[in-house]
């Protein structure tokens, strides 16, 4: 299958396929049946030598970092504007 310790991130799920990105930026399709039950977009998976497992701690840390960057970029609770019009 692949080498032990290999990490991937679930980029998106399309039907019964998870489109995954590895550390080099390459994308690969993996059947959901070959991944842990309940995987979702954004999950970081690590191959343990036999199967992929969800690294919940790193996934949560990554999501918090992304949310923090979004808050810095867009501000908290500020109305979004497009030109001179407010967007909902």
Backbone torsions as a table, in degrees:
resi	resn	phi	psi	omega
1	UNK	NA	-71.0	177.1
2	UNK	-164.3	177.3	-175.5
3	UNK	-79.7	148.0	179.0
4	UNK	-61.1	136.7	179.1
5	UNK	90.9	-7.9	179.2
6	UNK	-62.3	135.9	-179.3
7	UNK	-113.4	143.0	174.1
8	UNK	-138.1	158.6	174.8
9	UNK	-120.1	134.4	176.8
10	UNK	-73.5	111.2	178.8
11	UNK	-77.6	-43.5	178.5
12	UNK	-166.0	164.0	177.8
13	UNK	-119.5	127.0	179.7
14	UNK	-122.7	106.6	-179.5
15	UNK	58.3	-113.0	-177.6
16	UNK	-105.5	18.9	-177.4
17	UNK	-122.7	137.2	171.6
18	UNK	-101.2	123.0	175.4
19	UNK	-89.2	118.1	-171.7
20	UNK	-118.2	147.8	177.6
21	UNK	-115.8	133.3	178.0
22	UNK	-98.0	-179.0	-173.8
23	UNK	-65.2	-19.4	178.4
24	UNK	-87.8	-5.7	-178.9
25	UNK	92.5	1.0	178.7
26	UNK	-78.4	144.1	179.2
27	UNK	-105.0	144.9	176.6
28	UNK	-144.2	149.1	177.7
29	UNK	-97.7	132.3	178.1
30	UNK	-129.3	133.6	177.3
31	UNK	-62.3	136.3	178.1
32	UNK	-58.7	-30.7	178.3
33	UNK	-62.8	-21.3	-179.6
34	UNK	-92.8	2.0	-178.3
35	UNK	-116.1	163.9	179.2
36	UNK	-59.8	145.0	178.0
37	UNK	-59.6	134.7	175.7
38	UNK	89.1	7.1	178.3
39	UNK	-61.2	150.4	178.8
40	UNK	-143.1	166.9	179.6
41	UNK	-53.2	133.2	179.0
42	UNK	94.8	-13.5	179.5
43	UNK	-66.1	139.9	172.7
44	UNK	-96.7	127.2	179.7
45	UNK	-116.4	144.7	178.2
46	UNK	-125.6	134.5	177.8
47	UNK	-83.4	122.2	-175.9
48	UNK	-95.5	10.7	-178.6
49	UNK	106.8	-23.9	178.7
50	UNK	-123.5	-35.4	-176.5
51	UNK	-158.0	165.3	173.0
52	UNK	-79.8	140.6	175.1
53	UNK	-127.3	147.2	179.6
54	UNK	-77.1	127.3	173.7
55	UNK	-91.3	87.0	-172.9
56	UNK	-63.5	-38.0	-179.4
57	UNK	-63.7	-47.3	-179.8
58	UNK	-69.9	-35.1	177.3
59	UNK	-62.1	-47.0	-179.8
60	UNK	-63.5	-43.4	179.2
61	UNK	-60.7	-43.5	179.3
62	UNK	-64.0	-43.8	-180.0
63	UNK	-63.3	-40.5	178.3
64	UNK	-64.0	-40.8	179.4
65	UNK	-63.5	-43.3	179.4
66	UNK	-64.4	-43.0	179.0
67	UNK	-62.6	-40.4	178.6
68	UNK	-62.9	-42.9	178.8
69	UNK	-64.3	-39.6	178.4
70	UNK	-64.9	-41.2	178.9
71	UNK	-63.8	-39.7	178.4
72	UNK	-66.4	-38.2	-178.1
73	UNK	-73.1	-45.0	-173.6
74	UNK	-103.8	-13.3	-177.8
75	UNK	80.0	158.0	-179.3
76	UNK	-88.3	125.3	172.0
77	UNK	63.7	3.3	179.4
78	UNK	-74.2	138.8	178.4
79	UNK	-64.3	140.3	179.0
80	UNK	-81.2	135.5	-179.4
81	UNK	-121.4	144.9	175.5
82	UNK	-125.3	106.0	-175.0
83	UNK	66.9	-120.8	179.4
84	UNK	-104.4	3.3	-177.1
85	UNK	-107.5	137.8	174.9
86	UNK	-77.8	143.7	177.7
87	UNK	-107.5	150.7	179.2
88	UNK	-95.7	NA	NA
